[in-house]
Amino acid sequence: MKDVSNIMSIVDEAFESFKDHRPLDSTLISLLQDVQNKIGFLPEPALQRVAKHLNVSESRILSVATFYHQFRLEPKGKHVITICQGTACHVGASSEIYDSLMRHLKIDTHEDTSPDGVFTVQQVRCIGACSLAPIIKIDNDIYGKASYKKIPSILARYRRRE
Ligand code: FES
């Protein structure tokens, strides 16, 4: 993770490119998007700095950051697992695969990242390769015709790289 002074610089730089924009709400969302794109999530020091720049309370910034699903307050894991829940994948039991992933990675309900910070699991609607359903994607690797039975061996490949 970036250190606090680095985070401040990133927010300051982002603010410079949005400071003349109005109204405040659209500026705030664009600013948060820009900061998140650069850091990968929105750490607390970044939210504090945004609040200072916009001269609004930190609780206001936090309420916006938690309202929109696009914003993350925690970092993503080193590997991002995307599981398709579109119709073709759902028919192919993608829910079982998702449950298996969450169980193997010990990710709690309402969380998306393993406790060791190695994996983040996200669900999407159709990756666009329905003929290979059900599909999971890990970083840029696609696993078609996936099954919950294959999950341990697939995860082991990435664990060996750690
Ligand atoms: S529904 Fe999963 S790839 Fe299309």
Backbone and ligand atoms as CSV (ligand in chain L), in Angstrom:
chain,resi,resn,atom,element,x,y,z
A,1,MET,N,N,0.836,-1.193,0.000
A,1,MET,CA,C,0.000,0.000,0.000
A,1,MET,C,C,0.876,1.250,0.000
A,2,LYS,N,N,0.351,2.287,-0.601
A,2,LYS,CA,C,1.110,3.526,-0.672
A,2,LYS,C,C,1.156,4.178,0.711
A,3,ASP,N,N,2.255,4.942,0.987
A,3,ASP,CA,C,2.312,5.606,2.282
A,3,ASP,C,C,1.436,6.861,2.268
A,4,VAL,N,N,1.240,7.423,3.475
A,4,VAL,CA,C,0.280,8.512,3.611
A,4,VAL,C,C,0.665,9.729,2.768
A,5,SER,N,N,1.971,10.078,2.741
A,5,SER,CA,C,2.356,11.265,1.963
A,5,SER,C,C,2.113,11.043,0.470
A,6,ASN,N,N,2.303,9.816,0.041
A,6,ASN,CA,C,2.026,9.484,-1.355
A,6,ASN,C,C,0.527,9.614,-1.645
A,7,ILE,N,N,-0.293,9.146,-0.701
A,7,ILE,CA,C,-1.749,9.246,-0.844
A,7,ILE,C,C,-2.165,10.715,-0.926
A,8,MET,N,N,-1.564,11.554,-0.060
A,8,MET,CA,C,-1.877,12.992,-0.068
A,8,MET,C,C,-1.542,13.596,-1.427
A,9,SER,N,N,-0.393,13.224,-1.964
A,9,SER,CA,C,0.021,13.770,-3.273
A,9,SER,C,C,-0.955,13.362,-4.363
A,10,ILE,N,N,-1.401,12.117,-4.306
A,10,ILE,CA,C,-2.346,11.632,-5.321
A,10,ILE,C,C,-3.659,12.411,-5.238
A,11,VAL,N,N,-4.155,12.624,-4.018
A,11,VAL,CA,C,-5.412,13.369,-3.856
A,11,VAL,C,C,-5.214,14.822,-4.297
A,12,ASP,N,N,-4.096,15.415,-3.912
A,12,ASP,CA,C,-3.836,16.813,-4.279
A,12,ASP,C,C,-3.808,16.969,-5.803
A,13,GLU,N,N,-3.152,16.033,-6.444
A,13,GLU,CA,C,-3.040,16.073,-7.908
A,13,GLU,C,C,-4.419,15.908,-8.561
A,14,ALA,N,N,-5.196,14.973,-8.030
A,14,ALA,CA,C,-6.545,14.753,-8.576
A,14,ALA,C,C,-7.401,15.996,-8.351
A,15,PHE,N,N,-7.273,16.594,-7.176
A,15,PHE,CA,C,-8.077,17.769,-6.870
A,15,PHE,C,C,-7.758,18.919,-7.833
A,16,GLU,N,N,-6.493,19.067,-8.175
A,16,GLU,CA,C,-6.093,20.141,-9.104
A,16,GLU,C,C,-6.864,20.058,-10.419
A,17,SER,N,N,-7.101,18.826,-10.888
A,17,SER,CA,C,-7.778,18.700,-12.180
A,17,SER,C,C,-9.296,18.831,-12.073
A,18,PHE,N,N,-9.827,18.828,-10.845
A,18,PHE,CA,C,-11.289,18.944,-10.694
A,18,PHE,C,C,-11.718,20.208,-9.961
A,19,LYS,N,N,-10.780,20.984,-9.476
A,19,LYS,CA,C,-11.147,22.060,-8.549
A,19,LYS,C,C,-12.034,23.142,-9.167
A,20,ASP,N,N,-11.996,23.288,-10.488
A,20,ASP,CA,C,-12.829,24.323,-11.102
A,20,ASP,C,C,-14.198,23.795,-11.517
A,21,HIS,N,N,-14.408,22.500,-11.312
A,21,HIS,CA,C,-15.690,21.903,-11.705
A,21,HIS,C,C,-16.753,22.182,-10.658
A,22,ARG,N,N,-17.954,22.336,-11.060
A,22,ARG,CA,C,-19.092,22.496,-10.159
A,22,ARG,C,C,-20.272,21.783,-10.788
A,23,PRO,N,N,-21.263,21.281,-10.110
A,23,PRO,CA,C,-21.465,21.411,-8.674
A,23,PRO,C,C,-20.624,20.428,-7.869
A,24,LEU,N,N,-20.686,20.612,-6.561
A,24,LEU,CA,C,-19.848,19.854,-5.646
A,24,LEU,C,C,-20.052,18.340,-5.772
A,25,ASP,N,N,-21.332,17.892,-5.862
A,25,ASP,CA,C,-21.586,16.448,-5.862
A,25,ASP,C,C,-20.920,15.745,-7.032
A,26,SER,N,N,-21.016,16.318,-8.224
A,26,SER,CA,C,-20.392,15.654,-9.377
A,26,SER,C,C,-18.870,15.748,-9.275
A,27,THR,N,N,-18.373,16.839,-8.702
A,27,THR,CA,C,-16.933,16.966,-8.491
A,27,THR,C,C,-16.463,15.891,-7.522
A,28,LEU,N,N,-17.222,15.703,-6.472
A,28,LEU,CA,C,-16.840,14.735,-5.447
A,28,LEU,C,C,-16.754,13.330,-6.036
A,29,ILE,N,N,-17.755,12.915,-6.799
A,29,ILE,CA,C,-17.752,11.557,-7.356
A,29,ILE,C,C,-16.594,11.389,-8.339
A,30,SER,N,N,-16.391,12.372,-9.193
A,30,SER,CA,C,-15.280,12.285,-10.154
A,30,SER,C,C,-13.942,12.234,-9.432
A,31,LEU,N,N,-13.827,13.026,-8.402
A,31,LEU,CA,C,-12.590,13.069,-7.628
A,31,LEU,C,C,-12.327,11.720,-6.945
A,32,LEU,N,N,-13.361,11.158,-6.336
A,32,LEU,CA,C,-13.207,9.855,-5.679
A,32,LEU,C,C,-12.864,8.767,-6.701
A,33,GLN,N,N,-13.500,8.821,-7.880
A,33,GLN,CA,C,-13.193,7.833,-8.925
A,33,GLN,C,C,-11.734,7.935,-9.333
A,34,ASP,N,N,-11.270,9.156,-9.520
A,34,ASP,CA,C,-9.894,9.365,-9.954
A,34,ASP,C,C,-8.903,8.851,-8.899
A,35,VAL,N,N,-9.174,9.174,-7.643
A,35,VAL,CA,C,-8.286,8.733,-6.553
A,35,VAL,C,C,-8.302,7.208,-6.463
A,36,GLN,N,N,-9.487,6.616,-6.561
A,36,GLN,CA,C,-9.569,5.151,-6.474
A,36,GLN,C,C,-8.846,4.490,-7.649
A,37,ASN,N,N,-8.964,5.068,-8.832
A,37,ASN,CA,C,-8.250,4.502,-9.987
A,37,ASN,C,C,-6.744,4.494,-9.757
A,38,LYS,N,N,-6.248,5.507,-9.053
A,38,LYS,CA,C,-4.804,5.609,-8.843
A,38,LYS,C,C,-4.318,4.763,-7.662
A,39,ILE,N,N,-5.131,4.618,-6.631
A,39,ILE,CA,C,-4.693,3.892,-5.434
A,39,ILE,C,C,-5.232,2.461,-5.423
A,40,GLY,N,N,-6.382,2.251,-6.049
A,40,GLY,CA,C,-6.994,0.921,-6.071
A,40,GLY,C,C,-8.160,0.808,-5.103
A,41,PHE,N,N,-8.237,1.714,-4.149
A,41,PHE,CA,C,-9.353,1.802,-3.207
A,41,PHE,C,C,-9.270,3.171,-2.545
A,42,LEU,N,N,-10.165,3.426,-1.588
A,42,LEU,CA,C,-10.177,4.739,-0.941
A,42,LEU,C,C,-9.787,4.603,0.535
A,43,PRO,N,N,-8.502,4.722,0.834
A,43,PRO,CA,C,-8.087,4.630,2.241
A,43,PRO,C,C,-8.545,5.860,3.019
A,44,GLU,N,N,-8.629,5.713,4.326
A,44,GLU,CA,C,-9.127,6.797,5.176
A,44,GLU,C,C,-8.366,8.113,4.988
A,45,PRO,N,N,-7.022,8.097,4.918
A,45,PRO,CA,C,-6.327,9.378,4.726
A,45,PRO,C,C,-6.736,10.083,3.424
A,46,ALA,N,N,-7.095,9.309,2.401
A,46,ALA,CA,C,-7.524,9.913,1.141
A,46,ALA,C,C,-8.874,10.596,1.323
A,47,LEU,N,N,-9.779,9.943,2.055
A,47,LEU,CA,C,-11.100,10.542,2.295
A,47,LEU,C,C,-10.951,11.818,3.119
A,48,GLN,N,N,-10.049,11.794,4.090
A,48,GLN,CA,C,-9.826,12.984,4.922
A,48,GLN,C,C,-9.293,14.141,4.076
A,49,ARG,N,N,-8.391,13.807,3.163
A,49,ARG,CA,C,-7.809,14.852,2.315
A,49,ARG,C,C,-8.847,15.424,1.343
A,50,VAL,N,N,-9.682,14.551,0.813
A,50,VAL,CA,C,-10.748,15.018,-0.082
A,50,VAL,C,C,-11.673,15.959,0.684
A,51,ALA,N,N,-12.030,15.582,1.917
A,51,ALA,CA,C,-12.910,16.425,2.736
A,51,ALA,C,C,-12.292,17.797,2.958
A,52,LYS,N,N,-10.993,17.791,3.218
A,52,LYS,CA,C,-10.298,19.064,3.459
A,52,LYS,C,C,-10.327,19.940,2.207
A,53,HIS,N,N,-10.027,19.350,1.063
A,53,HIS,CA,C,-10.026,20.117,-0.184
A,53,HIS,C,C,-11.402,20.709,-0.495
A,54,LEU,N,N,-12.450,19.902,-0.274
A,54,LEU,CA,C,-13.793,20.353,-0.646
A,54,LEU,C,C,-14.479,21.121,0.476
A,55,ASN,N,N,-13.779,21.189,1.621
A,55,ASN,CA,C,-14.310,21.929,2.769
A,55,ASN,C,C,-15.678,21.397,3.200
A,56,VAL,N,N,-15.772,20.079,3.247
A,56,VAL,CA,C,-16.985,19.438,3.766
A,56,VAL,C,C,-16.551,18.424,4.834
A,57,SER,N,N,-17.516,17.923,5.565
A,57,SER,CA,C,-17.164,17.003,6.662
A,57,SER,C,C,-16.705,15.644,6.110
A,58,GLU,N,N,-15.887,14.974,6.895
A,58,GLU,CA,C,-15.441,13.623,6.502
A,58,GLU,C,C,-16.626,12.665,6.448
A,59,SER,N,N,-17.615,12.899,7.309
A,59,SER,CA,C,-18.776,11.993,7.308
A,59,SER,C,C,-19.562,12.127,5.999
A,60,ARG,N,N,-19.570,13.331,5.431
A,60,ARG,CA,C,-20.254,13.514,4.138
A,60,ARG,C,C,-19.520,12.723,3.050
A,61,ILE,N,N,-18.211,12.814,3.057
A,61,ILE,CA,C,-17.416,12.076,2.053
A,61,ILE,C,C,-17.615,10.576,2.235
A,62,LEU,N,N,-17.592,10.145,3.491
A,62,LEU,CA,C,-17.753,8.719,3.780
A,62,LEU,C,C,-19.142,8.233,3.361
A,63,SER,N,N,-20.153,9.053,3.544
A,63,SER,CA,C,-21.512,8.622,3.170
A,63,SER,C,C,-21.613,8.438,1.656
A,64,VAL,N,N,-20.934,9.284,0.894
A,64,VAL,CA,C,-20.945,9.118,-0.574
A,64,VAL,C,C,-20.142,7.876,-0.957
A,65,ALA,N,N,-18.984,7.714,-0.347
A,65,ALA,CA,C,-18.108,6.577,-0.691
A,65,ALA,C,C,-18.753,5.243,-0.351
A,66,THR,N,N,-19.583,5.207,0.680
A,66,THR,CA,C,-20.237,3.942,1.050
A,66,THR,C,C,-21.566,3.756,0.314
A,67,PHE,N,N,-22.146,4.835,-0.200
A,67,PHE,CA,C,-23.427,4.719,-0.906
A,67,PHE,C,C,-23.258,4.053,-2.268
A,68,TYR,N,N,-22.212,4.422,-2.998
A,68,TYR,CA,C,-22.008,3.899,-4.355
A,68,TYR,C,C,-21.161,2.629,-4.311
A,69,HIS,N,N,-21.702,1.579,-4.951
A,69,HIS,CA,C,-20.998,0.286,-4.948
A,69,HIS,C,C,-19.667,0.335,-5.680
A,70,GLN,N,N,-19.480,1.321,-6.540
A,70,GLN,CA,C,-18.232,1.393,-7.302
A,70,GLN,C,C,-17.028,1.716,-6.405
A,71,PHE,N,N,-17.293,2.238,-5.217
A,71,PHE,CA,C,-16.168,2.632,-4.365
A,71,PHE,C,C,-15.836,1.542,-3.350
A,72,ARG,N,N,-14.538,1.347,-3.154
A,72,ARG,CA,C,-14.040,0.367,-2.177
A,72,ARG,C,C,-13.286,1.093,-1.081
A,73,LEU,N,N,-13.523,0.675,0.154
A,73,LEU,CA,C,-12.791,1.267,1.270
A,73,LEU,C,C,-11.665,0.353,1.741
A,74,GLU,N,N,-11.602,-0.837,1.161
A,74,GLU,CA,C,-10.544,-1.795,1.504
A,74,GLU,C,C,-9.822,-2.179,0.217
A,75,PRO,N,N,-8.546,-2.522,0.317
A,75,PRO,CA,C,-7.813,-2.901,-0.908
A,75,PRO,C,C,-8.299,-4.237,-1.470
A,76,LYS,N,N,-8.142,-4.401,-2.775
A,76,LYS,CA,C,-8.437,-5.693,-3.402
A,76,LYS,C,C,-7.287,-6.644,-3.123
A,77,GLY,N,N,-7.577,-7.946,-3.228
A,77,GLY,CA,C,-6.542,-8.944,-3.064
A,77,GLY,C,C,-5.554,-8.904,-4.217
A,78,LYS,N,N,-4.471,-9.636,-4.056
A,78,LYS,CA,C,-3.443,-9.682,-5.091
A,78,LYS,C,C,-4.001,-10.289,-6.384
A,79,HIS,N,N,-4.886,-11.292,-6.224
A,79,HIS,CA,C,-5.530,-11.923,-7.374
A,79,HIS,C,C,-7.027,-11.638,-7.314
A,80,VAL,N,N,-7.586,-11.208,-8.428
A,80,VAL,CA,C,-9.024,-10.935,-8.484
A,80,VAL,C,C,-9.717,-12.056,-9.249
A,81,ILE,N,N,-10.644,-12.718,-8.575
A,81,ILE,CA,C,-11.419,-13.801,-9.179
A,81,ILE,C,C,-12.776,-13.231,-9.568
A,82,THR,N,N,-13.097,-13.355,-10.834
A,82,THR,CA,C,-14.385,-12.880,-11.323
A,82,THR,C,C,-15.222,-14.097,-11.674
A,83,ILE,N,N,-16.378,-14.186,-11.073
A,83,ILE,CA,C,-17.255,-15.316,-11.389
A,83,ILE,C,C,-18.514,-14.799,-12.062
A,84,CYS,N,N,-18.793,-15.400,-13.209
A,84,CYS,CA,C,-19.940,-14.953,-14.003
A,84,CYS,C,C,-21.222,-15.544,-13.425
A,85,GLN,N,N,-22.216,-14.684,-13.255
A,85,GLN,CA,C,-23.529,-15.131,-12.777
A,85,GLN,C,C,-24.598,-14.825,-13.809
A,86,GLY,N,N,-24.185,-14.701,-15.083
A,86,GLY,CA,C,-25.162,-14.517,-16.162
A,86,GLY,C,C,-25.987,-15.783,-16.326
A,87,THR,N,N,-26.991,-15.735,-17.186
A,87,THR,CA,C,-27.953,-16.843,-17.296
A,87,THR,C,C,-27.279,-18.170,-17.640
A,88,ALA,N,N,-26.428,-18.176,-18.662
A,88,ALA,CA,C,-25.808,-19.440,-19.092
A,88,ALA,C,C,-24.932,-20.016,-17.983
A,89,CYS,N,N,-24.218,-19.172,-17.290
A,89,CYS,CA,C,-23.355,-19.646,-16.200
A,89,CYS,C,C,-24.189,-20.067,-15.001
A,90,HIS,N,N,-25.263,-19.337,-14.763
A,90,HIS,CA,C,-26.138,-19.695,-13.634
A,90,HIS,C,C,-26.736,-21.079,-13.852
A,91,VAL,N,N,-27.174,-21.345,-15.082
A,91,VAL,CA,C,-27.725,-22.674,-15.421
A,91,VAL,C,C,-26.644,-23.739,-15.216
A,92,GLY,N,N,-25.392,-23.369,-15.436
A,92,GLY,CA,C,-24.277,-24.306,-15.252
A,92,GLY,C,C,-23.781,-24.379,-13.822
A,93,ALA,N,N,-24.586,-23.902,-12.884
A,93,ALA,CA,C,-24.297,-24.029,-11.445
A,93,ALA,C,C,-23.174,-23.096,-10.974
A,94,SER,N,N,-23.147,-21.888,-11.491
A,94,SER,CA,C,-22.130,-20.935,-11.036
A,94,SER,C,C,-22.290,-20.591,-9.551
A,95,SER,N,N,-23.488,-20.725,-9.027
A,95,SER,CA,C,-23.677,-20.432,-7.594
A,95,SER,C,C,-22.914,-21.430,-6.730
A,96,GLU,N,N,-22.880,-22.687,-7.170
A,96,GLU,CA,C,-22.112,-23.697,-6.418
A,96,GLU,C,C,-20.620,-23.354,-6.463
A,97,ILE,N,N,-20.173,-22.891,-7.620
A,97,ILE,CA,C,-18.758,-22.518,-7.759
A,97,ILE,C,C,-18.449,-21.342,-6.839
A,98,TYR,N,N,-19.337,-20.368,-6.826
A,98,TYR,CA,C,-19.147,-19.197,-5.970
A,98,TYR,C,C,-19.077,-19.631,-4.496
A,99,ASP,N,N,-20.018,-20.474,-4.092
A,99,ASP,CA,C,-20.030,-20.944,-2.697
A,99,ASP,C,C,-18.734,-21.692,-2.360
A,100,SER,N,N,-18.271,-22.498,-3.307
A,100,SER,CA,C,-17.037,-23.244,-3.093
A,100,SER,C,C,-15.845,-22.291,-2.945
A,101,LEU,N,N,-15.792,-21.286,-3.794
A,101,LEU,CA,C,-14.711,-20.289,-3.712
A,101,LEU,C,C,-14.712,-19.620,-2.339
A,102,MET,N,N,-15.877,-19.161,-1.932
A,102,MET,CA,C,-15.966,-18.430,-0.667
A,102,MET,C,C,-15.564,-19.332,0.511
A,103,ARG,N,N,-15.957,-20.610,0.428
A,103,ARG,CA,C,-15.635,-21.544,1.502
A,103,ARG,C,C,-14.121,-21.814,1.538
A,104,HIS,N,N,-13.546,-22.103,0.367
A,104,HIS,CA,C,-12.114,-22.405,0.320
A,104,HIS,C,C,-11.263,-21.203,0.717
A,105,LEU,N,N,-11.727,-20.031,0.395
A,105,LEU,CA,C,-10.945,-18.829,0.695
A,105,LEU,C,C,-11.286,-18.249,2.070
A,106,LYS,N,N,-12.245,-18.881,2.756
A,106,LYS,CA,C,-12.641,-18.430,4.099
A,106,LYS,C,C,-13.096,-16.966,4.112
A,107,ILE,N,N,-13.842,-16.612,3.076
A,107,ILE,CA,C,-14.352,-15.238,2.995
A,107,ILE,C,C,-15.740,-15.203,3.625
A,108,ASP,N,N,-15.921,-14.310,4.591
A,108,ASP,CA,C,-17.207,-14.191,5.280
A,108,ASP,C,C,-18.266,-13.580,4.370
A,109,THR,N,N,-19.519,-13.843,4.725
A,109,THR,CA,C,-20.647,-13.201,4.044
A,109,THR,C,C,-20.465,-11.679,4.166
A,110,HIS,N,N,-20.791,-10.977,3.142
A,110,HIS,CA,C,-20.665,-9.513,3.054
A,110,HIS,C,C,-19.217,-9.045,2.883
A,111,GLU,N,N,-18.279,-9.975,2.783
A,111,GLU,CA,C,-16.888,-9.612,2.485
A,111,GLU,C,C,-16.581,-10.123,1.083
A,112,ASP,N,N,-15.519,-9.638,0.483
A,112,ASP,CA,C,-15.157,-10.135,-0.845
A,112,ASP,C,C,-13.675,-10.508,-0.961
A,113,THR,N,N,-12.932,-10.340,0.138
A,113,THR,CA,C,-11.490,-10.580,0.067
A,113,THR,C,C,-11.078,-11.569,1.163
A,114,SER,N,N,-10.189,-12.504,0.793
A,114,SER,CA,C,-9.756,-13.519,1.754
A,114,SER,C,C,-8.998,-12.857,2.905
A,115,PRO,N,N,-9.058,-13.441,4.100
A,115,PRO,CA,C,-8.401,-12.840,5.274
A,115,PRO,C,C,-6.908,-12.604,5.068
A,116,ASP,N,N,-6.256,-13.428,4.212
A,116,ASP,CA,C,-4.821,-13.226,3.965
A,116,ASP,C,C,-4.570,-12.156,2.898
A,117,GLY,N,N,-5.645,-11.586,2.355
A,117,GLY,CA,C,-5.491,-10.502,1.379
A,117,GLY,C,C,-5.016,-10.960,0.011
A,118,VAL,N,N,-5.037,-12.249,-0.243
A,118,VAL,CA,C,-4.506,-12.742,-1.524
A,118,VAL,C,C,-5.565,-12.734,-2.627
A,119,PHE,N,N,-6.811,-13.057,-2.286
A,119,PHE,CA,C,-7.854,-13.175,-3.312
A,119,PHE,C,C,-9.043,-12.257,-3.022
A,120,THR,N,N,-9.547,-11.622,-4.078
A,120,THR,CA,C,-10.824,-10.916,-4.007
A,120,THR,C,C,-11.759,-11.592,-4.994
A,121,VAL,N,N,-12.994,-11.865,-4.564
A,121,VAL,CA,C,-13.982,-12.514,-5.434
A,121,VAL,C,C,-15.053,-11.491,-5.794
A,122,GLN,N,N,-15.306,-11.345,-7.079
A,122,GLN,CA,C,-16.367,-10.449,-7.513
A,122,GLN,C,C,-17.266,-11.181,-8.501
A,123,GLN,N,N,-18.552,-10.829,-8.485
A,123,GLN,CA,C,-19.516,-11.459,-9.385
A,123,GLN,C,C,-19.904,-10.465,-10.476
A,124,VAL,N,N,-20.070,-10.971,-11.690
A,124,VAL,CA,C,-20.476,-10.109,-12.802
A,124,VAL,C,C,-21.606,-10.796,-13.574
A,125,ARG,N,N,-22.255,-10.035,-14.439
A,125,ARG,CA,C,-23.303,-10.544,-15.315
A,125,ARG,C,C,-22.741,-10.710,-16.708
A,126,CYS,N,N,-22.434,-11.907,-17.100
A,126,CYS,CA,C,-21.977,-12.284,-18.432
A,126,CYS,C,C,-20.633,-11.674,-18.828
A,127,ILE,N,N,-19.669,-12.539,-18.939
A,127,ILE,CA,C,-18.322,-12.162,-19.367
A,127,ILE,C,C,-18.278,-12.086,-20.891
A,128,GLY,N,N,-19.279,-12.664,-21.551
A,128,GLY,CA,C,-19.347,-12.596,-23.007
A,128,GLY,C,C,-18.771,-13.823,-23.691
A,129,ALA,N,N,-18.671,-14.909,-22.987
A,129,ALA,CA,C,-18.173,-16.154,-23.582
A,129,ALA,C,C,-19.076,-17.294,-23.117
A,130,CYS,N,N,-20.366,-17.145,-23.376
A,130,CYS,CA,C,-21.376,-18.060,-22.815
A,130,CYS,C,C,-21.172,-19.507,-23.259
A,131,SER,N,N,-20.547,-19.725,-24.416
A,131,SER,CA,C,-20.362,-21.111,-24.881
A,131,SER,C,C,-19.412,-21.874,-23.958
A,132,LEU,N,N,-18.643,-21.150,-23.144
A,132,LEU,CA,C,-17.721,-21.792,-22.209
A,132,LEU,C,C,-18.292,-21.870,-20.785
A,133,ALA,N,N,-19.561,-21.515,-20.650
A,133,ALA,CA,C,-20.188,-21.469,-19.317
A,133,ALA,C,C,-20.162,-22.836,-18.636
A,134,PRO,N,N,-20.051,-22.818,-17.314
A,134,PRO,CA,C,-19.820,-21.655,-16.439
A,134,PRO,C,C,-18.345,-21.237,-16.421
A,135,ILE,N,N,-18.131,-19.960,-16.258
A,135,ILE,CA,C,-16.786,-19.386,-16.383
A,135,ILE,C,C,-16.352,-18.694,-15.101
A,136,ILE,N,N,-15.090,-18.892,-14.749
A,136,ILE,CA,C,-14.472,-17.988,-13.783
A,136,ILE,C,C,-13.206,-17.418,-14.423
A,137,LYS,N,N,-12.858,-16.246,-13.982
A,137,LYS,CA,C,-11.664,-15.581,-14.500
A,137,LYS,C,C,-10.810,-15.231,-13.283
A,138,ILE,N,N,-9.526,-15.547,-13.340
A,138,ILE,CA,C,-8.619,-15.131,-12.272
A,138,ILE,C,C,-7.560,-14.260,-12.913
A,139,ASP,N,N,-7.532,-13.010,-12.509
A,139,ASP,CA,C,-6.709,-11.983,-13.162
A,139,ASP,C,C,-7.058,-12.017,-14.652
A,140,ASN,N,N,-6.128,-12.400,-15.530
A,140,ASN,CA,C,-6.459,-12.452,-16.954
A,140,ASN,C,C,-6.652,-13.874,-17.467
A,141,ASP,N,N,-6.660,-14.860,-16.550
A,141,ASP,CA,C,-6.810,-16.259,-16.962
A,141,ASP,C,C,-8.286,-16.660,-16.938
A,142,ILE,N,N,-8.743,-17.246,-18.037
A,142,ILE,CA,C,-10.142,-17.689,-18.127
A,142,ILE,C,C,-10.206,-19.195,-17.877
A,143,TYR,N,N,-11.156,-19.621,-17.046
A,143,TYR,CA,C,-11.411,-21.045,-16.824
A,143,TYR,C,C,-12.845,-21.331,-17.237
A,144,GLY,N,N,-12.988,-21.945,-18.425
A,144,GLY,CA,C,-14.309,-22.287,-18.927
A,144,GLY,C,C,-14.719,-23.672,-18.468
A,145,LYS,N,N,-16.028,-23.953,-18.624
A,145,LYS,CA,C,-16.580,-25.246,-18.179
A,145,LYS,C,C,-16.121,-25.548,-16.756
A,146,ALA,N,N,-16.149,-24.533,-15.928
A,146,ALA,CA,C,-15.667,-24.672,-14.554
A,146,ALA,C,C,-16.638,-25.504,-13.720
A,147,SER,N,N,-16.124,-26.004,-12.629
A,147,SER,CA,C,-16.948,-26.798,-11.714
A,147,SER,C,C,-16.420,-26.565,-10.310
A,148,TYR,N,N,-17.296,-26.681,-9.345
A,148,TYR,CA,C,-16.844,-26.474,-7.966
A,148,TYR,C,C,-15.771,-27.483,-7.580
A,149,LYS,N,N,-15.775,-28.654,-8.262
A,149,LYS,CA,C,-14.771,-29.677,-7.954
A,149,LYS,C,C,-13.364,-29.241,-8.370
A,150,LYS,N,N,-13.280,-28.349,-9.342
A,150,LYS,CA,C,-11.964,-27.904,-9.825
A,150,LYS,C,C,-11.386,-26.759,-8.996
A,151,ILE,N,N,-12.192,-26.173,-8.133
A,151,ILE,CA,C,-11.762,-24.970,-7.410
A,151,ILE,C,C,-10.475,-25.180,-6.600
A,152,PRO,N,N,-10.360,-26.266,-5.806
A,152,PRO,CA,C,-9.115,-26.417,-5.018
A,152,PRO,C,C,-7.863,-26.442,-5.890
A,153,SER,N,N,-7.898,-27.168,-7.009
A,153,SER,CA,C,-6.686,-27.245,-7.835
A,153,SER,C,C,-6.402,-25.922,-8.545
A,154,ILE,N,N,-7.457,-25.219,-8.938
A,154,ILE,CA,C,-7.241,-23.916,-9.585
A,154,ILE,C,C,-6.620,-22.937,-8.580
A,155,LEU,N,N,-7.166,-22.893,-7.377
A,155,LEU,CA,C,-6.632,-21.959,-6.364
A,155,LEU,C,C,-5.186,-22.308,-6.009
A,156,ALA,N,N,-4.887,-23.618,-5.988
A,156,ALA,CA,C,-3.530,-24.056,-5.621
A,156,ALA,C,C,-2.491,-23.487,-6.584
A,157,ARG,N,N,-2.844,-23.338,-7.865
A,157,ARG,CA,C,-1.891,-22.763,-8.836
A,157,ARG,C,C,-1.457,-21.366,-8.424
A,158,TYR,N,N,-2.396,-20.589,-7.925
A,158,TYR,CA,C,-2.093,-19.207,-7.552
A,158,TYR,C,C,-1.407,-19.142,-6.191
A,159,ARG,N,N,-1.786,-20.070,-5.314
A,159,ARG,CA,C,-1.135,-20.104,-3.998
A,159,ARG,C,C,0.347,-20.471,-4.138
A,160,ARG,N,N,0.662,-21.346,-5.104
A,160,ARG,CA,C,2.060,-21.740,-5.301
A,160,ARG,C,C,2.915,-20.551,-5.743
A,161,ARG,N,N,2.284,-19.571,-6.357
A,161,ARG,CA,C,3.046,-18.388,-6.836
A,161,ARG,C,C,3.339,-17.408,-5.713
A,162,GLU,N,N,2.697,-17.605,-4.570
A,162,GLU,CA,C,2.894,-16.648,-3.461
A,162,GLU,C,C,4.231,-16.836,-2.792
L,1,FES,S1,S,-23.529,-15.918,-18.913
L,1,FES,FE1,FE,-21.523,-16.348,-18.240
L,1,FES,S2,S,-20.301,-15.854,-19.951
L,1,FES,FE2,FE,-22.290,-15.304,-20.555
